[in-house]
């Protein structure tokens, strides 16, 4: 199966596996959509046998924006092949799917980096290929991490243990009595320390082989296993994936970061909560300067340990660069976790 588009493979696909869904004979009420991009099929078609960063050198070192663009390119070529001049999709549909693909592919790369890390933490074994530097910290099952791709509109507070959730609920109730709120906007990804009762599961040390439908489901559903088990200090990284940044969406991640840090650090006593924004196109905004903003709760409390709300604006160059960066972060952060 292809990473590059294949006419032969495309023509052999079953209708339900195609990257384009023809809606002309099944129109959507009150919409003019003739063709729909089948996002899950696009990912399965483009990444049928590998995850970027854990594939051949040519893929691992390929410009990351080209990797993210490939599923949409393949889908459009399918549409043109099968439907010729009749085929069309809106630019807004393309943009939405492209953003979701950036999030899912990046999450899969980070999942595999975490899985390789966890394998070393539990067995002391380090895969030789693709070649990445062995972790610097002593192996320990207590240093395992889980990468959770969170669904849209999911309240990250649900990840926390009941005691922490209750404290946040009390804060919200107090504000609610004054007709005020403290809504939480969901980061796209959370990296957490694996709860003690789940550390024996092979899931956390098993790399995704591809992005076929079962693998996508595994990535999508993993948060349900963790939900309600995470201590406040064990959400160690949150990520907002924004394929492109516009002025009107620039401050959303800043709000997300500030609320997480207010609740976790300010009210629940957690150590530093790192929040990042990953993008492929920061141009046209003042994002670099905007994201130097300090975490507001720490400024309000005049804390000496004040830090940036958004740890970094990161533009990945290749999938390998993402993997190396995850390992670098884990070497630094998990060295602070006591070995068990």
Secondary structure, 3 states (H helix, E strand, C coil): CCCCCCHHHHHHCCHHHCCEEECCCCCCCCCCCCEEECHHHHHHHHCCCCCCCCCCHHHHCCCHHHHHHHHHHHHHHHHHHHHHHHCCCCHHHHHHHHHHHHHHHHHHHHHHHHHHHHHHHHHCCCCCCCCCCCCCCCCCHHHCEEEEECCCCCCHHHHECHHHHHHHHHHHHHHHCCCCCCCCCCCCEEEEECCHHHCCCHHHHCCCCCCCHHHHHHHHHHHHHHCCCECHHHEEEEEEEEEECCHHHCCHHHHHHHHHHHHHHHHCCCCCCEEEEEEEECCCCCHHHHCCCECHHHHHCCCCCCCECCCEEECCCCHHHHHHHHHHHHHHHHHHCCCC
